[in-house]
């Protein structure tokens, strides 16, 4: 009987050690889970920031295209006006030559 009590005490101690080991494993798993959750939150934050940056970059490209189009239109209008003025100057020179010849 003393032998069975002694073996039961040893078994209880062994089980206590196993339980402590499982508790430590559980604690480590909980910390790992908390770290993984924090990492996920950081990645989500990075993705949101990246998405916003991409949106801003697209808006910048659109704005640049609009400015380029407006600038092109203004340039074309200016070139057309220059041609008109050059033609007017040519006509004025011709008339001045006619007047000088007479």
C-alpha positions as CSV (number, residue, x, y, z in Angstrom):
1,X,0.0,0.0,0.0
2,X,2.8,2.4,0.8
3,X,4.2,1.5,-2.5
4,X,1.0,2.5,-4.3
5,X,0.8,5.7,-2.4
6,X,4.4,6.5,-3.2
7,X,3.9,5.7,-6.9
8,X,0.7,7.8,-6.9
9,X,2.6,10.8,-5.4
10,X,5.3,10.4,-8.1
11,X,2.7,10.2,-10.7
12,X,0.9,13.3,-9.3
13,X,4.3,15.2,-9.3
14,X,4.9,14.0,-12.9
15,X,1.5,15.2,-13.9
16,X,2.0,18.5,-12.2
17,X,5.2,19.0,-14.2
18,X,3.4,18.1,-17.4
19,X,0.6,20.6,-16.6
20,X,3.2,23.3,-15.9
21,X,4.9,22.5,-19.2
22,X,1.5,22.8,-21.0
23,X,0.8,26.1,-19.2
24,X,4.1,27.5,-20.4
25,X,3.4,26.3,-23.9
26,X,0.0,27.9,-23.7
27,X,1.5,31.2,-22.5
28,X,4.0,31.1,-25.3
29,X,1.2,30.4,-27.8
30,X,-0.8,33.3,-26.4
31,X,2.2,35.7,-26.8
32,X,2.8,34.4,-30.3
33,X,-0.8,35.0,-31.2
34,X,-0.6,38.5,-29.8
35,X,2.5,39.2,-31.8
36,X,0.9,37.8,-34.9
37,X,-2.2,40.0,-34.3
38,X,0.1,43.1,-34.0
39,X,1.9,42.1,-37.2
40,X,-1.4,41.8,-39.0
41,X,-2.5,45.2,-37.8
42,X,0.8,46.7,-39.0
43,X,0.4,45.1,-42.4
44,X,-3.2,46.4,-42.6
45,X,-2.0,49.8,-41.8
46,X,0.8,49.6,-44.4
47,X,-1.8,48.4,-47.0
48,X,-4.1,51.3,-46.2
49,X,-1.3,53.8,-46.5
50,X,-0.1,52.2,-49.7
51,X,-3.6,52.4,-51.1
52,X,-3.9,56.1,-50.2
53,X,-0.5,56.7,-51.8
54,X,-1.5,55.0,-55.0
55,X,-4.7,57.0,-55.1
56,X,-2.8,60.2,-54.6
57,X,-0.3,59.2,-57.3
58,X,-3.2,58.5,-59.7
59,X,-4.7,61.9,-58.9
60,X,-1.3,63.5,-59.5
61,X,-1.0,61.8,-62.9
62,X,-4.5,62.9,-63.9
63,X,-3.8,66.4,-62.8
64,X,-0.5,66.4,-64.8
65,X,-2.4,65.1,-67.8
66,X,-5.0,67.9,-67.5
67,X,-2.3,70.5,-67.1
68,X,-0.4,69.1,-70.1
69,X,-3.6,69.1,-72.2
70,X,-4.4,72.7,-71.2
71,X,-0.8,73.7,-71.9
72,X,-0.9,72.1,-75.3
73,X,-4.1,73.8,-76.1
74,X,-2.7,77.2,-75.0
75,X,0.5,76.5,-77.0
76,X,-1.5,75.6,-80.1
77,X,-3.6,78.8,-79.7
78,X,-0.5,80.9,-79.3
79,X,1.1,79.4,-82.4
80,X,-2.1,80.1,-84.4
81,X,-2.0,83.7,-83.1
82,X,1.7,84.0,-84.1
83,X,0.8,82.8,-87.6
84,X,-2.0,85.3,-87.8
85,X,0.3,88.1,-86.7
86,X,3.1,87.0,-89.1
87,X,0.6,87.0,-91.9
88,X,-0.6,90.5,-90.9
89,X,3.0,91.7,-90.7
90,X,3.7,90.3,-94.2
91,X,0.7,92.1,-95.6
92,X,1.7,95.3,-93.9
93,X,5.2,95.0,-95.4
94,X,3.8,94.4,-98.8
95,X,1.6,97.5,-98.5
96,X,4.5,99.6,-97.2
97,X,6.6,98.5,-100.2
98,X,3.7,99.4,-102.5
99,X,3.5,102.8,-101.0
100,X,7.3,103.4,-101.2
101,X,7.3,102.4,-104.8
102,X,4.7,104.9,-105.8
